[in-house]
Amino acid sequence: MLAAMPPSPTPRPDRAGPPVRDRGDACPGALRLHSAADGQLARVRLPAGDLTVRQASALGAAAERLGDGHLSLTSRGNVELRGLPDDCGHRLADLLADAGLLPSVRHERIRNVLASPLAGLDRHTPSDVRLWARSLDALLCASEPATALSGRFLFVLDDGRGDVAGLGGDVSLLAESGRRAPEHTSYPPGSASGYGALLRVGDDRAALRIAADDVPRAALTAAECFLAAAAERGDGAWRVRELPAARPLTAREVGDALRAVGIAAEYTDAVGPHPAAPYADATEPGPVEGSDGRRALVVLAPLGRLSVAQWRLLTGIAADDGSGALRLTPWRGIVVPGLSAAAADRRLRDLATAGLITDPASPWRRVTACTGLPGCAKSRTDVRGDAATALAGGGSVPADGSVPADGSVPADGSGMPVGLPVHWSGCERRCGHPHGAWVDVLASPDGYRTTAVLPKSPAPPPVSRETTEPALVSRETPTASYSAPPSTPPPTTPRPQ
């Protein structure tokens, strides 16, 4: 169990001016495929990471019949299919549409909704954010103005534990149930608390208190307010943080827009801490006990990739022993809800045997990687293969994010939190890297370079939790068997996957 930790909003990137857009938003989707070195790539949006067994089966069939036999999980809880042939577009679209995965062709790339994966599954959180996510998705798909959103624009719905609030949302909502309900409160599965949410836009320190029934509509209105601001400022922004620093979108501006359409919004710039309820940790593999005695299984995909066989095992467990559903997490994991205690223990062993990460102590737990060679022509090397070698003990890069005994990251060993997530990248784009503090393992022409990335004083969230913030450090050193290239600027804006 994990006491709720504070969200770490992504710091606003330093920019001399507005972004330069020399082309349209090329973010891939299920219908707009991306041409990669290993074939066409499709990214299937799954709002809140929700999948029925039927939908999961359709994705597995698409990977097997049309793709390379694998499914890639992204840092936004979506699925990518790789190795697709050039002429597969209509077949893929038909397969996904038949499974209910394409409710609106015009909106399929903007259905970017993250929600706390364990909401309603552990003892102390209701299903508020999961219900809001479904309503928001329906509103998005019915909105004509929303079609102008970029495929990178992100909605985040946090249930109060702080697990997704720091993942860089453009419009973020934090459920008030965790703040107002006593920590011993227990919610039946699927129930709502009746409490509302705090709405934030980008990195604004302020928030707007929204009633429960208004949350989905308020989120959509905030997004439409951003579109109006981007058009008025004329800078081509695709995300809230890309608006001119001198003219950002603020909570007060959004509050005025909400009240204009009849949504009550109470402005607040100082919100106290949540109670320290014993929330379960959705990043930690293993069983999670619910208020009804049922269990949810949390497992992680090694380096975010699953074979069709592994995917079918998960789907079969959900169908035969679970609630008939799966939830994907932004940590490239899968949640299977609704198992009995006996079935959970047995099925967790099955999943471990199949090669999924089920042990919280596994060094694979905190390691992610971009696609690398041969799938991405921009990559300098096969980063997945190199990461796997390091994890197996064949490399000196700190694969699990711990500080090596020789203190090589950083050189003096100071200011470096233990257990940071580690992301391997084949080029400076660093696709899919974590938010907050992390270890950057970057392939360069001269070998790998490791850097501790600790953000500069991010804007505090509207809900503060009591924990020590990491020090302001971003240091780079060579590891024992890699030579360090000339300094490369640390990452700024992440490339969503």
VENRAFEN-V657847 format. One record per residue. N is the residue number from 1. D_CENTER is the distance of its C-alpha to the mean C-alpha in Angstrom with 2 decimals. Layout:
BEGIN
{{N,D_CENTER} {N,D_CENTER}}
END
This chain:
BEGIN
{{1,20.57} {2,18.82} {3,20.00} {4,17.38} {5,16.21} {6,15.96} {7,12.92} {8,13.13} {9,12.71} {10,12.55} {11,16.28} {12,17.89} {13,18.95} {14,22.70} {15,24.29} {16,27.97} {17,27.59} {18,25.52} {19,23.54} {20,25.84} {21,25.00} {22,27.35} {23,25.76} {24,23.67} {25,19.95} {26,19.70} {27,16.06} {28,16.61} {29,16.50} {30,18.31} {31,21.55} {32,21.27} {33,21.07} {34,20.62} {35,23.46} {36,22.45} {37,24.89} {38,24.49} {39,24.86} {40,22.95} {41,19.18} {42,17.65} {43,14.08} {44,14.08} {45,11.95} {46,11.46} {47,11.10} {48,9.63} {49,9.46} {50,13.20} {51,15.85} {52,19.54} {53,21.52} {54,23.21} {55,20.12} {56,18.82} {57,22.35} {58,22.38} {59,19.39} {60,21.18} {61,24.36} {62,22.94} {63,21.74} {64,25.17} {65,27.45} {66,25.96} {67,23.52} {68,23.72} {69,23.34} {70,19.75} {71,16.28} {72,13.32} {73,9.83} {74,7.13} {75,3.97} {76,3.39} {77,5.55} {78,8.51} {79,11.66} {80,13.79} {81,17.51} {82,19.56} {83,23.30} {84,24.22} {85,27.79} {86,28.66} {87,30.32} {88,27.77} {89,26.31} {90,28.49} {91,28.25} {92,24.44} {93,24.42} {94,27.06} {95,25.33} {96,22.06} {97,24.12} {98,26.31} {99,23.41} {100,22.24} {101,19.10} {102,20.57} {103,21.79} {104,22.43} {105,23.06} {106,23.00} {107,19.63} {108,17.66} {109,15.61} {110,14.82} {111,13.36} {112,9.85} {113,9.22} {114,6.49} {115,8.78} {116,9.65} {117,10.19} {118,13.61} {119,15.01} {120,18.56} {121,18.64} {122,19.71} {123,22.85} {124,22.02} {125,19.50} {126,20.46} {127,18.66} {128,18.64} {129,15.03} {130,15.00} {131,18.30} {132,17.29} {133,14.38} {134,17.08} {135,19.53} {136,17.39} {137,16.70} {138,20.48} {139,21.34} {140,19.22} {141,20.96} {142,24.28} {143,23.96} {144,25.93} {145,24.80} {146,21.08} {147,21.86} {148,22.19} {149,18.52} {150,16.80} {151,14.32} {152,12.10} {153,12.55} {154,9.68} {155,10.52} {156,8.98} {157,11.15} {158,11.62} {159,14.47} {160,16.08} {161,14.93} {162,12.73} {163,9.69} {164,7.10} {165,9.91} {166,9.52} {167,6.26} {168,8.74} {169,9.51} {170,12.84} {171,13.93} {172,12.77} {173,14.69} {174,15.43} {175,17.66} {176,21.10} {177,21.93} {178,20.72} {179,22.90} {180,25.99} {181,26.33} {182,28.07} {183,26.15} {184,28.40} {185,27.46} {186,26.59} {187,25.22} {188,26.24} {189,23.55} {190,22.45} {191,24.19} {192,23.34} {193,24.48} {194,25.92} {195,24.43} {196,22.67} {197,19.85} {198,19.58} {199,18.34} {200,17.31} {201,17.17} {202,15.67} {203,17.08} {204,20.17} {205,21.30} {206,22.81} {207,21.59} {208,23.16} {209,23.99} {210,23.69} {211,25.43} {212,23.59} {213,25.19} {214,24.26} {215,20.52} {216,19.37} {217,22.19} {218,21.54} {219,17.95} {220,19.43} {221,22.37} {222,20.34} {223,18.72} {224,22.27} {225,23.53} {226,21.26} {227,22.74} {228,26.17} {229,25.57} {230,24.39} {231,27.45} {232,29.76} {233,28.69} {234,28.93} {235,26.56} {236,24.42} {237,21.16} {238,18.10} {239,15.96} {240,17.28} {241,17.29} {242,19.44} {243,22.23} {244,25.27} {245,25.14} {246,28.55} {247,27.50} {248,23.97} {249,22.85} {250,23.59} {251,23.28} {252,27.05} {253,26.93} {254,24.36} {255,26.46} {256,29.50} {257,27.87} {258,26.84} {259,30.35} {260,31.85} {261,30.45} {262,31.46} {263,28.31} {264,29.22} {265,27.08} {266,28.16} {267,27.39} {268,26.59} {269,26.04} {270,26.37} {271,24.74} {272,25.63} {273,23.61} {274,22.46} {275,24.57} {276,23.53} {277,22.81} {278,22.06} {279,18.54} {280,17.20} {281,14.36} {282,11.56} {283,10.96} {284,14.67} {285,16.18} {286,19.24} {287,20.72} {288,19.91} {289,23.01} {290,23.13} {291,25.82} {292,27.71} {293,28.05} {294,25.69} {295,22.96} {296,19.39} {297,18.54} {298,15.32} {299,15.34} {300,13.35} {301,14.07} {302,15.97} {303,14.38} {304,12.05} {305,15.23} {306,17.25} {307,20.81} {308,22.12} {309,24.16} {310,21.27} {311,19.47} {312,22.81} {313,23.31} {314,20.14} {315,21.24} {316,24.74} {317,23.85} {318,22.03} {319,25.16} {320,27.84} {321,26.76} {322,23.78} {323,23.27} {324,22.81} {325,19.07} {326,15.82} {327,12.29} {328,9.36} {329,6.56} {330,3.10} {331,6.20} {332,7.98} {333,10.09} {334,12.29} {335,13.99} {336,17.57} {337,19.21} {338,22.92} {339,24.80} {340,28.04} {341,28.37} {342,30.58} {343,28.42} {344,25.29} {345,27.21} {346,28.63} {347,25.53} {348,23.54} {349,26.40} {350,26.22} {351,22.59} {352,23.43} {353,26.42} {354,24.37} {355,22.39} {356,19.08} {357,17.97} {358,19.49} {359,20.90} {360,19.19} {361,21.57} {362,20.60} {363,20.16} {364,17.73} {365,15.18} {366,13.93} {367,14.52} {368,12.51} {369,14.25} {370,14.43} {371,16.67} {372,19.83} {373,23.31} {374,24.60} {375,21.78} {376,21.31} {377,24.59} {378,23.27} {379,22.49} {380,25.37} {381,25.08} {382,23.59} {383,20.86} {384,19.70} {385,23.35} {386,23.87} {387,20.95} {388,22.35} {389,25.76} {390,24.75} {391,23.22} {392,26.49} {393,28.43} {394,29.62} {395,28.07} {396,28.21} {397,24.75} {398,23.13} {399,20.75} {400,19.53} {401,19.12} {402,22.40} {403,25.27} {404,27.91} {405,31.41} {406,32.72} {407,30.42} {408,29.39} {409,26.05} {410,27.33} {411,31.03} {412,32.29} {413,29.60} {414,29.20} {415,26.27} {416,23.78} {417,21.68} {418,21.69} {419,18.75} {420,16.22} {421,13.47} {422,15.15} {423,14.08} {424,16.87} {425,17.44} {426,20.39} {427,20.88} {428,20.25} {429,17.47} {430,15.13} {431,12.73} {432,9.17} {433,10.11} {434,8.49} {435,8.99} {436,12.13} {437,14.72} {438,14.62} {439,17.25} {440,17.54} {441,19.67} {442,20.89} {443,23.48} {444,26.40} {445,29.81} {446,31.21} {447,28.75} {448,25.55} {449,24.94} {450,22.87} {451,21.73} {452,20.43} {453,18.10} {454,18.52} {455,17.76} {456,20.81} {457,21.26} {458,18.15} {459,19.10} {460,19.23} {461,17.29} {462,19.62} {463,19.38} {464,20.47} {465,20.44} {466,23.11} {467,22.00} {468,23.12} {469,21.09} {470,21.00} {471,23.85} {472,23.74} {473,23.87} {474,22.84} {475,25.30} {476,25.88} {477,28.36} {478,29.41} {479,29.00} {480,32.17} {481,32.30} {482,30.51} {483,32.09} {484,30.40} {485,30.50} {486,31.18} {487,28.56} {488,25.51} {489,23.71} {490,20.43} {491,17.27} {492,16.86} {493,14.59} {494,11.56} {495,11.69} {496,8.57} {497,8.46}}
END
